[in-house]
């Protein structure tokens, strides 16, 4: 009788664990594909961030040129005026 109680105490949690783990194991390929897709999107986002930073620097350079040109134009108008 004691052996049945011990077997029940040991085997029932193992069966419950197996039943709980089974859905996760069946979804592992989908989870792996999702992880790969997320990594790909993360690298694309990093690339876009770098491009955005380069564009920001270029815009700042153009803004600086525009400010310089505006000051020169004001000087020219002041000399003529």
Secondary structure, DSSP 8 states (H G I E B T S, - for coil): -HHHHHHHHHHHHHHHHHHHHHHHHHTHHHHHHHHHHHHHHHHHHHHHHHHHHHHHHHHHHHHHHHHHHHHHHHHHHHHH-
